[in-house]
Amino acid sequence: MCGKVFKTKLLVFNYMESQRSKLGVIVTKKVGNAVFRNNVKRWLREVFRTNREVFNNKLDLVIIPRKSSLSYRELKRDFLYFAVKYNEKASD
């Protein structure tokens, strides 16, 4: 079974429906040094944890940041944008 891909300016989302919600985060060296990469991973996990209920269905999700200039607010904005688009597509 193959997943689907959704891209925003800052993030790439690989996802597929599942029995329970799971998150994977891949942060490459292009994003920054080790300290900043770990901060980005923590931010993404926190955004997922606090907004897990916005999805209509449970899904496996892998998030890959694209840029090095990221902030928590931007990550949350793109994550919620993905959630809206996913729910629209899932309800069709």
PyMOL Python script that loads the backbone (N, CA, C, O; Angstrom):
from pymol import cmd

cmd.read_pdbstr("""\
ATOM      1  N   MET A   1       0.850  -1.171   0.000  1.00  0.00           N
ATOM      2  CA  MET A   1       0.000   0.000   0.000  1.00  0.00           C
ATOM      3  C   MET A   1       0.898   1.238   0.000  1.00  0.00           C
ATOM      4  O   MET A   1       1.884   1.302   0.735  1.00  0.00           O
ATOM      5  N   CYS A   2       0.553   2.196  -0.815  1.00  0.00           N
ATOM      6  CA  CYS A   2       1.391   3.374  -0.969  1.00  0.00           C
ATOM      7  C   CYS A   2       0.687   4.593  -0.392  1.00  0.00           C
ATOM      8  O   CYS A   2      -0.538   4.700  -0.455  1.00  0.00           O
ATOM      9  N   GLY A   3       1.455   5.500   0.161  1.00  0.00           N
ATOM     10  CA  GLY A   3       0.898   6.713   0.737  1.00  0.00           C
ATOM     11  C   GLY A   3       0.791   7.824  -0.291  1.00  0.00           C
ATOM     12  O   GLY A   3       1.068   7.637  -1.476  1.00  0.00           O
ATOM     13  N   LYS A   4       0.383   8.983   0.196  1.00  0.00           N
ATOM     14  CA  LYS A   4       0.219  10.160  -0.648  1.00  0.00           C
ATOM     15  C   LYS A   4       1.132  11.265  -0.136  1.00  0.00           C
ATOM     16  O   LYS A   4       1.605  11.223   1.000  1.00  0.00           O
ATOM     17  N   VAL A   5       1.370  12.248  -0.987  1.00  0.00           N
ATOM     18  CA  VAL A   5       2.265  13.353  -0.652  1.00  0.00           C
ATOM     19  C   VAL A   5       1.518  14.667  -0.798  1.00  0.00           C
ATOM     20  O   VAL A   5       0.774  14.871  -1.757  1.00  0.00           O
ATOM     21  N   PHE A   6       1.727  15.564   0.176  1.00  0.00           N
ATOM     22  CA  PHE A   6       1.191  16.922   0.112  1.00  0.00           C
ATOM     23  C   PHE A   6       2.341  17.858   0.448  1.00  0.00           C
ATOM     24  O   PHE A   6       3.036  17.656   1.444  1.00  0.00           O
ATOM     25  N   LYS A   7       2.548  18.892  -0.386  1.00  0.00           N
ATOM     26  CA  LYS A   7       3.672  19.800  -0.189  1.00  0.00           C
ATOM     27  C   LYS A   7       3.174  21.216   0.063  1.00  0.00           C
ATOM     28  O   LYS A   7       2.250  21.698  -0.593  1.00  0.00           O
ATOM     29  N   THR A   8       3.807  21.866   1.026  1.00  0.00           N
ATOM     30  CA  THR A   8       3.614  23.297   1.247  1.00  0.00           C
ATOM     31  C   THR A   8       4.963  23.971   1.015  1.00  0.00           C
ATOM     32  O   THR A   8       5.944  23.310   0.675  1.00  0.00           O
ATOM     33  N   LYS A   9       5.004  25.270   1.197  1.00  0.00           N
ATOM     34  CA  LYS A   9       6.250  25.993   0.984  1.00  0.00           C
ATOM     35  C   LYS A   9       7.338  25.552   1.961  1.00  0.00           C
ATOM     36  O   LYS A   9       8.517  25.529   1.606  1.00  0.00           O
ATOM     37  N   LEU A  10       6.954  25.205   3.180  1.00  0.00           N
ATOM     38  CA  LEU A  10       7.929  24.864   4.215  1.00  0.00           C
ATOM     39  C   LEU A  10       8.064  23.374   4.498  1.00  0.00           C
ATOM     40  O   LEU A  10       9.125  22.921   4.928  1.00  0.00           O
ATOM     41  N   LEU A  11       6.997  22.602   4.263  1.00  0.00           N
ATOM     42  CA  LEU A  11       6.969  21.205   4.697  1.00  0.00           C
ATOM     43  C   LEU A  11       6.498  20.270   3.584  1.00  0.00           C
ATOM     44  O   LEU A  11       5.771  20.669   2.674  1.00  0.00           O
ATOM     45  N   VAL A  12       6.933  19.020   3.687  1.00  0.00           N
ATOM     46  CA  VAL A  12       6.428  17.948   2.831  1.00  0.00           C
ATOM     47  C   VAL A  12       5.758  16.938   3.755  1.00  0.00           C
ATOM     48  O   VAL A  12       6.356  16.489   4.733  1.00  0.00           O
ATOM     49  N   PHE A  13       4.519  16.585   3.441  1.00  0.00           N
ATOM     50  CA  PHE A  13       3.757  15.624   4.239  1.00  0.00           C
ATOM     51  C   PHE A  13       3.572  14.341   3.436  1.00  0.00           C
ATOM     52  O   PHE A  13       3.004  14.370   2.345  1.00  0.00           O
ATOM     53  N   ASN A  14       4.045  13.225   3.966  1.00  0.00           N
ATOM     54  CA  ASN A  14       3.759  11.906   3.404  1.00  0.00           C
ATOM     55  C   ASN A  14       2.765  11.259   4.358  1.00  0.00           C
ATOM     56  O   ASN A  14       3.018  11.184   5.560  1.00  0.00           O
ATOM     57  N   TYR A  15       1.637  10.792   3.830  1.00  0.00           N
ATOM     58  CA  TYR A  15       0.594  10.298   4.730  1.00  0.00           C
ATOM     59  C   TYR A  15      -0.182   9.147   4.107  1.00  0.00           C
ATOM     60  O   TYR A  15      -0.220   8.982   2.888  1.00  0.00           O
ATOM     61  N   MET A  16      -0.791   8.365   4.972  1.00  0.00           N
ATOM     62  CA  MET A  16      -1.738   7.332   4.564  1.00  0.00           C
ATOM     63  C   MET A  16      -2.628   6.996   5.756  1.00  0.00           C
ATOM     64  O   MET A  16      -2.211   7.103   6.909  1.00  0.00           O
ATOM     65  N   GLU A  17      -3.842   6.595   5.464  1.00  0.00           N
ATOM     66  CA  GLU A  17      -4.769   6.255   6.537  1.00  0.00           C
ATOM     67  C   GLU A  17      -4.280   5.011   7.263  1.00  0.00           C
ATOM     68  O   GLU A  17      -3.613   4.153   6.686  1.00  0.00           O
ATOM     69  N   SER A  18      -4.628   4.933   8.540  1.00  0.00           N
ATOM     70  CA  SER A  18      -4.093   3.891   9.394  1.00  0.00           C
ATOM     71  C   SER A  18      -5.089   3.554  10.496  1.00  0.00           C
ATOM     72  O   SER A  18      -6.149   4.171  10.596  1.00  0.00           O
ATOM     73  N   GLN A  19      -4.741   2.571  11.320  1.00  0.00           N
ATOM     74  CA  GLN A  19      -5.573   2.195  12.455  1.00  0.00           C
ATOM     75  C   GLN A  19      -5.415   3.166  13.618  1.00  0.00           C
ATOM     76  O   GLN A  19      -6.348   3.363  14.396  1.00  0.00           O
ATOM     77  N   ARG A  20      -4.241   3.770  13.738  1.00  0.00           N
ATOM     78  CA  ARG A  20      -3.995   4.757  14.781  1.00  0.00           C
ATOM     79  C   ARG A  20      -3.049   5.818  14.242  1.00  0.00           C
ATOM     80  O   ARG A  20      -2.288   5.563  13.308  1.00  0.00           O
ATOM     81  N   SER A  21      -3.094   6.987  14.819  1.00  0.00           N
ATOM     82  CA  SER A  21      -2.268   8.093  14.353  1.00  0.00           C
ATOM     83  C   SER A  21      -0.831   7.932  14.821  1.00  0.00           C
ATOM     84  O   SER A  21      -0.572   7.692  16.001  1.00  0.00           O
ATOM     85  N   LYS A  22       0.109   8.068  13.875  1.00  0.00           N
ATOM     86  CA  LYS A  22       1.532   8.010  14.193  1.00  0.00           C
ATOM     87  C   LYS A  22       2.237   9.117  13.434  1.00  0.00           C
ATOM     88  O   LYS A  22       1.789   9.542  12.369  1.00  0.00           O
ATOM     89  N   LEU A  23       3.339   9.578  13.991  1.00  0.00           N
ATOM     90  CA  LEU A  23       4.104  10.658  13.384  1.00  0.00           C
ATOM     91  C   LEU A  23       5.556  10.255  13.227  1.00  0.00           C
ATOM     92  O   LEU A  23       6.150   9.654  14.122  1.00  0.00           O
ATOM     93  N   GLY A  24       6.118  10.595  12.081  1.00  0.00           N
ATOM     94  CA  GLY A  24       7.549  10.464  11.843  1.00  0.00           C
ATOM     95  C   GLY A  24       8.061  11.823  11.383  1.00  0.00           C
ATOM     96  O   GLY A  24       7.375  12.531  10.646  1.00  0.00           O
ATOM     97  N   VAL A  25       9.253  12.184  11.813  1.00  0.00           N
ATOM     98  CA  VAL A  25       9.833  13.474  11.440  1.00  0.00           C
ATOM     99  C   VAL A  25      11.231  13.218  10.883  1.00  0.00           C
ATOM    100  O   VAL A  25      12.048  12.551  11.519  1.00  0.00           O
ATOM    101  N   ILE A  26      11.500  13.749   9.695  1.00  0.00           N
ATOM    102  CA  ILE A  26      12.817  13.649   9.074  1.00  0.00           C
ATOM    103  C   ILE A  26      13.334  15.064   8.862  1.00  0.00           C
ATOM    104  O   ILE A  26      12.728  15.843   8.126  1.00  0.00           O
ATOM    105  N   VAL A  27      14.442  15.397   9.499  1.00  0.00           N
ATOM    106  CA  VAL A  27      15.021  16.731   9.366  1.00  0.00           C
ATOM    107  C   VAL A  27      16.456  16.570   8.867  1.00  0.00           C
ATOM    108  O   VAL A  27      17.304  16.025   9.572  1.00  0.00           O
ATOM    109  N   THR A  28      16.722  17.040   7.661  1.00  0.00           N
ATOM    110  CA  THR A  28      18.047  16.891   7.059  1.00  0.00           C
ATOM    111  C   THR A  28      18.993  17.999   7.504  1.00  0.00           C
ATOM    112  O   THR A  28      18.577  18.974   8.129  1.00  0.00           O
ATOM    113  N   LYS A  29      20.257  17.836   7.175  1.00  0.00           N
ATOM    114  CA  LYS A  29      21.272  18.824   7.552  1.00  0.00           C
ATOM    115  C   LYS A  29      21.075  20.155   6.839  1.00  0.00           C
ATOM    116  O   LYS A  29      21.624  21.168   7.272  1.00  0.00           O
ATOM    117  N   LYS A  30      20.304  20.175   5.756  1.00  0.00           N
ATOM    118  CA  LYS A  30      20.022  21.430   5.059  1.00  0.00           C
ATOM    119  C   LYS A  30      19.267  22.406   5.950  1.00  0.00           C
ATOM    120  O   LYS A  30      19.326  23.617   5.737  1.00  0.00           O
ATOM    121  N   VAL A  31      18.559  21.887   6.943  1.00  0.00           N
ATOM    122  CA  VAL A  31      17.724  22.732   7.804  1.00  0.00           C
ATOM    123  C   VAL A  31      18.568  23.540   8.790  1.00  0.00           C
ATOM    124  O   VAL A  31      18.186  24.653   9.153  1.00  0.00           O
ATOM    125  N   GLY A  32      19.686  23.011   9.222  1.00  0.00           N
ATOM    126  CA  GLY A  32      20.519  23.766  10.157  1.00  0.00           C
ATOM    127  C   GLY A  32      21.418  22.859  10.973  1.00  0.00           C
ATOM    128  O   GLY A  32      21.581  21.679  10.660  1.00  0.00           O
ATOM    129  N   ASN A  33      21.997  23.419  12.017  1.00  0.00           N
ATOM    130  CA  ASN A  33      22.871  22.612  12.867  1.00  0.00           C
ATOM    131  C   ASN A  33      22.037  21.677  13.748  1.00  0.00           C
ATOM    132  O   ASN A  33      20.807  21.729  13.740  1.00  0.00           O
ATOM    133  N   ALA A  34      22.724  20.829  14.502  1.00  0.00           N
ATOM    134  CA  ALA A  34      22.045  19.789  15.273  1.00  0.00           C
ATOM    135  C   ALA A  34      21.058  20.360  16.291  1.00  0.00           C
ATOM    136  O   ALA A  34      19.971  19.813  16.474  1.00  0.00           O
ATOM    137  N   VAL A  35      21.424  21.440  16.942  1.00  0.00           N
ATOM    138  CA  VAL A  35      20.550  22.045  17.945  1.00  0.00           C
ATOM    139  C   VAL A  35      19.256  22.529  17.298  1.00  0.00           C
ATOM    140  O   VAL A  35      18.170  22.276  17.820  1.00  0.00           O
ATOM    141  N   PHE A  36      19.364  23.218  16.170  1.00  0.00           N
ATOM    142  CA  PHE A  36      18.166  23.731  15.498  1.00  0.00           C
ATOM    143  C   PHE A  36      17.317  22.592  14.933  1.00  0.00           C
ATOM    144  O   PHE A  36      16.088  22.648  14.990  1.00  0.00           O
ATOM    145  N   ARG A  37      17.966  21.557  14.386  1.00  0.00           N
ATOM    146  CA  ARG A  37      17.214  20.400  13.861  1.00  0.00           C
ATOM    147  C   ARG A  37      16.409  19.740  14.970  1.00  0.00           C
ATOM    148  O   ARG A  37      15.257  19.362  14.757  1.00  0.00           O
ATOM    149  N   ASN A  38      17.002  19.598  16.152  1.00  0.00           N
ATOM    150  CA  ASN A  38      16.280  19.000  17.275  1.00  0.00           C
ATOM    151  C   ASN A  38      15.130  19.889  17.728  1.00  0.00           C
ATOM    152  O   ASN A  38      14.072  19.382  18.102  1.00  0.00           O
ATOM    153  N   ASN A  39      15.318  21.197  17.701  1.00  0.00           N
ATOM    154  CA  ASN A  39      14.214  22.104  18.031  1.00  0.00           C
ATOM    155  C   ASN A  39      13.072  21.948  17.041  1.00  0.00           C
ATOM    156  O   ASN A  39      11.908  21.915  17.438  1.00  0.00           O
ATOM    157  N   VAL A  40      13.392  21.853  15.765  1.00  0.00           N
ATOM    158  CA  VAL A  40      12.358  21.676  14.738  1.00  0.00           C
ATOM    159  C   VAL A  40      11.591  20.383  14.981  1.00  0.00           C
ATOM    160  O   VAL A  40      10.365  20.360  14.874  1.00  0.00           O
ATOM    161  N   LYS A  41      12.305  19.305  15.308  1.00  0.00           N
ATOM    162  CA  LYS A  41      11.627  18.026  15.599  1.00  0.00           C
ATOM    163  C   LYS A  41      10.695  18.169  16.797  1.00  0.00           C
ATOM    164  O   LYS A  41       9.566  17.680  16.760  1.00  0.00           O
ATOM    165  N   ARG A  42      11.151  18.830  17.854  1.00  0.00           N
ATOM    166  CA  ARG A  42      10.305  19.032  19.035  1.00  0.00           C
ATOM    167  C   ARG A  42       9.068  19.852  18.688  1.00  0.00           C
ATOM    168  O   ARG A  42       7.960  19.526  19.116  1.00  0.00           O
ATOM    169  N   TRP A  43       9.261  20.918  17.910  1.00  0.00           N
ATOM    170  CA  TRP A  43       8.125  21.759  17.511  1.00  0.00           C
ATOM    171  C   TRP A  43       7.105  20.949  16.718  1.00  0.00           C
ATOM    172  O   TRP A  43       5.903  21.049  16.964  1.00  0.00           O
ATOM    173  N   LEU A  44       7.579  20.152  15.772  1.00  0.00           N
ATOM    174  CA  LEU A  44       6.647  19.365  14.947  1.00  0.00           C
ATOM    175  C   LEU A  44       5.903  18.325  15.788  1.00  0.00           C
ATOM    176  O   LEU A  44       4.705  18.118  15.600  1.00  0.00           O
ATOM    177  N   ARG A  45       6.604  17.679  16.702  1.00  0.00           N
ATOM    178  CA  ARG A  45       5.928  16.710  17.574  1.00  0.00           C
ATOM    179  C   ARG A  45       4.868  17.396  18.431  1.00  0.00           C
ATOM    180  O   ARG A  45       3.779  16.858  18.629  1.00  0.00           O
ATOM    181  N   GLU A  46       5.188  18.573  18.932  1.00  0.00           N
ATOM    182  CA  GLU A  46       4.239  19.320  19.771  1.00  0.00           C
ATOM    183  C   GLU A  46       3.020  19.758  18.961  1.00  0.00           C
ATOM    184  O   GLU A  46       1.892  19.658  19.441  1.00  0.00           O
ATOM    185  N   VAL A  47       3.234  20.237  17.755  1.00  0.00           N
ATOM    186  CA  VAL A  47       2.113  20.638  16.897  1.00  0.00           C
ATOM    187  C   VAL A  47       1.220  19.436  16.620  1.00  0.00           C
ATOM    188  O   VAL A  47      -0.004  19.554  16.673  1.00  0.00           O
ATOM    189  N   PHE A  48       1.812  18.284  16.326  1.00  0.00           N
ATOM    190  CA  PHE A  48       1.030  17.076  16.072  1.00  0.00           C
ATOM    191  C   PHE A  48       0.267  16.651  17.325  1.00  0.00           C
ATOM    192  O   PHE A  48      -0.914  16.312  17.253  1.00  0.00           O
ATOM    193  N   ARG A  49       0.940  16.670  18.461  1.00  0.00           N
ATOM    194  CA  ARG A  49       0.305  16.231  19.709  1.00  0.00           C
ATOM    195  C   ARG A  49      -0.885  17.104  20.081  1.00  0.00           C
ATOM    196  O   ARG A  49      -1.921  16.593  20.506  1.00  0.00           O
ATOM    197  N   THR A  50      -0.745  18.413  19.926  1.00  0.00           N
ATOM    198  CA  THR A  50      -1.806  19.322  20.349  1.00  0.00           C
ATOM    199  C   THR A  50      -2.927  19.467  19.319  1.00  0.00           C
ATOM    200  O   THR A  50      -4.006  19.956  19.655  1.00  0.00           O
ATOM    201  N   ASN A  51      -2.691  19.051  18.071  1.00  0.00           N
ATOM    202  CA  ASN A  51      -3.702  19.215  17.024  1.00  0.00           C
ATOM    203  C   ASN A  51      -4.112  17.898  16.378  1.00  0.00           C
ATOM    204  O   ASN A  51      -4.666  17.897  15.278  1.00  0.00           O
ATOM    205  N   ARG A  52      -3.853  16.797  17.036  1.00  0.00           N
ATOM    206  CA  ARG A  52      -4.170  15.485  16.477  1.00  0.00           C
ATOM    207  C   ARG A  52      -5.673  15.327  16.201  1.00  0.00           C
ATOM    208  O   ARG A  52      -6.062  14.623  15.269  1.00  0.00           O
ATOM    209  N   GLU A  53      -6.506  15.976  17.005  1.00  0.00           N
ATOM    210  CA  GLU A  53      -7.955  15.803  16.886  1.00  0.00           C
ATOM    211  C   GLU A  53      -8.556  16.529  15.687  1.00  0.00           C
ATOM    212  O   GLU A  53      -9.733  16.324  15.390  1.00  0.00           O
ATOM    213  N   VAL A  54      -7.798  17.364  14.992  1.00  0.00           N
ATOM    214  CA  VAL A  54      -8.363  18.095  13.839  1.00  0.00           C
ATOM    215  C   VAL A  54      -8.563  17.194  12.625  1.00  0.00           C
ATOM    216  O   VAL A  54      -9.281  17.566  11.696  1.00  0.00           O
ATOM    217  N   PHE A  55      -7.945  16.020  12.616  1.00  0.00           N
ATOM    218  CA  PHE A  55      -8.106  15.106  11.488  1.00  0.00           C
ATOM    219  C   PHE A  55      -9.366  14.271  11.659  1.00  0.00           C
ATOM    220  O   PHE A  55      -9.663  13.793  12.754  1.00  0.00           O
ATOM    221  N   ASN A  56     -10.102  14.099  10.566  1.00  0.00           N
ATOM    222  CA  ASN A  56     -11.313  13.275  10.602  1.00  0.00           C
ATOM    223  C   ASN A  56     -10.971  11.802  10.755  1.00  0.00           C
ATOM    224  O   ASN A  56     -11.700  11.068  11.422  1.00  0.00           O
ATOM    225  N   ASN A  57      -9.884  11.361  10.154  1.00  0.00           N
ATOM    226  CA  ASN A  57      -9.463   9.960  10.189  1.00  0.00           C
ATOM    227  C   ASN A  57      -8.088   9.855  10.829  1.00  0.00           C
ATOM    228  O   ASN A  57      -7.345  10.834  10.897  1.00  0.00           O
ATOM    229  N   LYS A  58      -7.760   8.662  11.295  1.00  0.00           N
ATOM    230  CA  LYS A  58      -6.423   8.434  11.827  1.00  0.00           C
ATOM    231  C   LYS A  58      -5.480   8.207  10.648  1.00  0.00           C
ATOM    232  O   LYS A  58      -5.863   7.616   9.638  1.00  0.00           O
ATOM    233  N   LEU A  59      -4.240   8.684  10.790  1.00  0.00           N
ATOM    234  CA  LEU A  59      -3.302   8.540   9.692  1.00  0.00           C
ATOM    235  C   LEU A  59      -1.875   8.435  10.182  1.00  0.00           C
ATOM    236  O   LEU A  59      -1.517   8.950  11.242  1.00  0.00           O
ATOM    237  N   ASP A  60      -1.063   7.750   9.376  1.00  0.00           N
ATOM    238  CA  ASP A  60       0.378   7.736   9.569  1.00  0.00           C
ATOM    239  C   ASP A  60       0.917   8.931   8.810  1.00  0.00           C
ATOM    240  O   ASP A  60       0.564   9.144   7.650  1.00  0.00           O
ATOM    241  N   LEU A  61       1.759   9.704   9.448  1.00  0.00           N
ATOM    242  CA  LEU A  61       2.221  10.958   8.870  1.00  0.00           C
ATOM    243  C   LEU A  61       3.727  11.087   9.047  1.00  0.00           C
ATOM    244  O   LEU A  61       4.252  10.910  10.147  1.00  0.00           O
ATOM    245  N   VAL A  62       4.420  11.399   7.946  1.00  0.00           N
ATOM    246  CA  VAL A  62       5.841  11.704   7.987  1.00  0.00           C
ATOM    247  C   VAL A  62       5.997  13.130   7.487  1.00  0.00           C
ATOM    248  O   VAL A  62       5.530  13.460   6.396  1.00  0.00           O
ATOM    249  N   ILE A  63       6.651  13.982   8.278  1.00  0.00           N
ATOM    250  CA  ILE A  63       6.833  15.392   7.933  1.00  0.00           C
ATOM    251  C   ILE A  63       8.316  15.649   7.682  1.00  0.00           C
ATOM    252  O   ILE A  63       9.177  15.253   8.467  1.00  0.00           O
ATOM    253  N   ILE A  64       8.589  16.326   6.560  1.00  0.00           N
ATOM    254  CA  ILE A  64       9.964  16.670   6.195  1.00  0.00           C
ATOM    255  C   ILE A  64      10.042  18.180   5.972  1.00  0.00           C
ATOM    256  O   ILE A  64       9.453  18.680   5.013  1.00  0.00           O
ATOM    257  N   PRO A  65      10.745  18.917   6.822  1.00  0.00           N
ATOM    258  CA  PRO A  65      10.917  20.354   6.587  1.00  0.00           C
ATOM    259  C   PRO A  65      11.814  20.597   5.372  1.00  0.00           C
ATOM    260  O   PRO A  65      12.755  19.843   5.123  1.00  0.00           O
ATOM    261  N   ARG A  66      11.508  21.669   4.611  1.00  0.00           N
ATOM    262  CA  ARG A  66      12.262  21.989   3.411  1.00  0.00           C
ATOM    263  C   ARG A  66      13.258  23.118   3.605  1.00  0.00           C
ATOM    264  O   ARG A  66      14.294  23.134   2.941  1.00  0.00           O
ATOM    265  N   LYS A  67      12.979  24.055   4.486  1.00  0.00           N
ATOM    266  CA  LYS A  67      13.772  25.277   4.606  1.00  0.00           C
ATOM    267  C   LYS A  67      14.493  25.352   5.939  1.00  0.00           C
ATOM    268  O   LYS A  67      14.168  24.644   6.892  1.00  0.00           O
ATOM    269  N   SER A  68      15.478  26.231   5.974  1.00  0.00           N
ATOM    270  CA  SER A  68      16.237  26.391   7.214  1.00  0.00           C
ATOM    271  C   SER A  68      15.684  27.513   8.085  1.00  0.00           C
ATOM    272  O   SER A  68      15.944  27.536   9.288  1.00  0.00           O
ATOM    273  N   SER A  69      14.938  28.434   7.514  1.00  0.00           N
ATOM    274  CA  SER A  69      14.388  29.540   8.307  1.00  0.00           C
ATOM    275  C   SER A  69      12.965  29.191   8.710  1.00  0.00           C
ATOM    276  O   SER A  69      12.005  29.541   8.023  1.00  0.00           O
ATOM    277  N   LEU A  70      12.845  28.500   9.829  1.00  0.00           N
ATOM    278  CA  LEU A  70      11.543  28.028  10.309  1.00  0.00           C
ATOM    279  C   LEU A  70      11.269  28.608  11.688  1.00  0.00           C
ATOM    280  O   LEU A  70      12.190  28.902  12.449  1.00  0.00           O
ATOM    281  N   SER A  71       9.994  28.765  11.995  1.00  0.00           N
ATOM    282  CA  SER A  71       9.597  29.133  13.344  1.00  0.00           C
ATOM    283  C   SER A  71       8.414  28.238  13.739  1.00  0.00           C
ATOM    284  O   SER A  71       7.764  27.638  12.884  1.00  0.00           O
ATOM    285  N   TYR A  72       8.153  28.163  15.025  1.00  0.00           N
ATOM    286  CA  TYR A  72       7.045  27.343  15.514  1.00  0.00           C
ATOM    287  C   TYR A  72       5.726  27.790  14.889  1.00  0.00           C
ATOM    288  O   TYR A  72       4.910  26.957  14.494  1.00  0.00           O
ATOM    289  N   ARG A  73       5.520  29.086  14.802  1.00  0.00           N
ATOM    290  CA  ARG A  73       4.280  29.632  14.246  1.00  0.00           C
ATOM    291  C   ARG A  73       4.088  29.212  12.786  1.00  0.00           C
ATOM    292  O   ARG A  73       2.983  28.844  12.387  1.00  0.00           O
ATOM    293  N   GLU A  74       5.152  29.264  11.995  1.00  0.00           N
ATOM    294  CA  GLU A  74       5.062  28.865  10.584  1.00  0.00           C
ATOM    295  C   GLU A  74       4.791  27.372  10.440  1.00  0.00           C
ATOM    296  O   GLU A  74       4.001  26.960   9.590  1.00  0.00           O
ATOM    297  N   LEU A  75       5.445  26.563  11.272  1.00  0.00           N
ATOM    298  CA  LEU A  75       5.215  25.123  11.228  1.00  0.00           C
ATOM    299  C   LEU A  75       3.770  24.797  11.587  1.00  0.00           C
ATOM    300  O   LEU A  75       3.138  23.962  10.939  1.00  0.00           O
ATOM    301  N   LYS A  76       3.255  25.448  12.607  1.00  0.00           N
ATOM    302  CA  LYS A  76       1.870  25.202  13.020  1.00  0.00           C
ATOM    303  C   LYS A  76       0.895  25.636  11.931  1.00  0.00           C
ATOM    304  O   LYS A  76      -0.077  24.934  11.652  1.00  0.00           O
ATOM    305  N   ARG A  77       1.152  26.793  11.311  1.00  0.00           N
ATOM    306  CA  ARG A  77       0.290  27.289  10.241  1.00  0.00           C
ATOM    307  C   ARG A  77       0.245  26.295   9.081  1.00  0.00           C
ATOM    308  O   ARG A  77      -0.840  25.977   8.594  1.00  0.00           O
ATOM    309  N   ASP A  78       1.404  25.795   8.628  1.00  0.00           N
ATOM    310  CA  ASP A  78       1.439  24.839   7.520  1.00  0.00           C
ATOM    311  C   ASP A  78       0.795  23.514   7.917  1.00  0.00           C
ATOM    312  O   ASP A  78       0.118  22.890   7.100  1.00  0.00           O
ATOM    313  N   PHE A  79       0.998  23.076   9.161  1.00  0.00           N
ATOM    314  CA  PHE A  79       0.387  21.829   9.621  1.00  0.00           C
ATOM    315  C   PHE A  79      -1.132  21.936   9.605  1.00  0.00           C
ATOM    316  O   PHE A  79      -1.813  21.025   9.135  1.00  0.00           O
ATOM    317  N   LEU A  80      -1.661  23.029  10.108  1.00  0.00           N
ATOM    318  CA  LEU A  80      -3.115  23.206  10.132  1.00  0.00           C
ATOM    319  C   LEU A  80      -3.677  23.363   8.714  1.00  0.00           C
ATOM    320  O   LEU A  80      -4.788  22.913   8.438  1.00  0.00           O
ATOM    321  N   TYR A  81      -2.925  23.992   7.824  1.00  0.00           N
ATOM    322  CA  TYR A  81      -3.337  24.088   6.414  1.00  0.00           C
ATOM    323  C   TYR A  81      -3.434  22.692   5.804  1.00  0.00           C
ATOM    324  O   TYR A  81      -4.388  22.385   5.090  1.00  0.00           O
ATOM    325  N   PHE A  82      -2.439  21.846   6.090  1.00  0.00           N
ATOM    326  CA  PHE A  82      -2.491  20.460   5.618  1.00  0.00           C
ATOM    327  C   PHE A  82      -3.709  19.740   6.185  1.00  0.00           C
ATOM    328  O   PHE A  82      -4.381  19.001   5.466  1.00  0.00           O
ATOM    329  N   ALA A  83      -3.997  19.948   7.462  1.00  0.00           N
ATOM    330  CA  ALA A  83      -5.140  19.280   8.086  1.00  0.00           C
ATOM    331  C   ALA A  83      -6.443  19.668   7.406  1.00  0.00           C
ATOM    332  O   ALA A  83      -7.298  18.812   7.179  1.00  0.00           O
ATOM    333  N   VAL A  84      -6.608  20.935   7.081  1.00  0.00           N
ATOM    334  CA  VAL A  84      -7.820  21.394   6.393  1.00  0.00           C
ATOM    335  C   VAL A  84      -7.926  20.742   5.027  1.00  0.00           C
ATOM    336  O   VAL A  84      -8.988  20.236   4.664  1.00  0.00           O
ATOM    337  N   LYS A  85      -6.839  20.746   4.264  1.00  0.00           N
ATOM    338  CA  LYS A  85      -6.845  20.154   2.920  1.00  0.00           C
ATOM    339  C   LYS A  85      -7.082  18.640   2.983  1.00  0.00           C
ATOM    340  O   LYS A  85      -7.801  18.089   2.150  1.00  0.00           O
ATOM    341  N   TYR A  86      -6.481  17.974   3.963  1.00  0.00           N
ATOM    342  CA  TYR A  86      -6.688  16.532   4.129  1.00  0.00           C
ATOM    343  C   TYR A  86      -8.137  16.218   4.435  1.00  0.00           C
ATOM    344  O   TYR A  86      -8.708  15.293   3.857  1.00  0.00           O
ATOM    345  N   ASN A  87      -8.744  16.985   5.345  1.00  0.00           N
ATOM    346  CA  ASN A  87     -10.141  16.748   5.702  1.00  0.00           C
ATOM    347  C   ASN A  87     -11.069  17.022   4.537  1.00  0.00           C
ATOM    348  O   ASN A  87     -12.057  16.309   4.359  1.00  0.00           O
ATOM    349  N   GLU A  88     -10.774  18.044   3.732  1.00  0.00           N
ATOM    350  CA  GLU A  88     -11.592  18.306   2.542  1.00  0.00           C
ATOM    351  C   GLU A  88     -11.523  17.139   1.574  1.00  0.00           C
ATOM    352  O   GLU A  88     -12.540  16.714   1.027  1.00  0.00           O
ATOM    353  N   LYS A  89     -10.311  16.620   1.362  1.00  0.00           N
ATOM    354  CA  LYS A  89     -10.125  15.508   0.432  1.00  0.00           C
ATOM    355  C   LYS A  89     -10.758  14.219   0.980  1.00  0.00           C
ATOM    356  O   LYS A  89     -11.326  13.433   0.222  1.00  0.00           O
ATOM    357  N   ALA A  90     -10.657  14.011   2.288  1.00  0.00           N
ATOM    358  CA  ALA A  90     -11.198  12.799   2.913  1.00  0.00           C
ATOM    359  C   ALA A  90     -12.728  12.804   2.896  1.00  0.00           C
ATOM    360  O   ALA A  90     -13.343  11.739   2.854  1.00  0.00           O
ATOM    361  N   SER A  91     -13.347  13.983   2.927  1.00  0.00           N
ATOM    362  CA  SER A  91     -14.805  14.051   2.959  1.00  0.00           C
ATOM    363  C   SER A  91     -15.422  13.916   1.561  1.00  0.00           C
ATOM    364  O   SER A  91     -16.631  13.719   1.440  1.00  0.00           O
ATOM    365  N   ASP A  92     -14.609  14.019   0.512  1.00  0.00           N
ATOM    366  CA  ASP A  92     -15.131  13.866  -0.856  1.00  0.00           C
ATOM    367  C   ASP A  92     -15.561  12.458  -1.153  1.00  0.00           C
ATOM    368  O   ASP A  92     -16.021  12.173  -2.259  1.00  0.00           O
TER     369      ASP A  92
END
""", "prot")
cmd.dss("prot")
cmd.show_as("cartoon", "prot")
cmd.util.cbc("prot")
cmd.orient("prot")
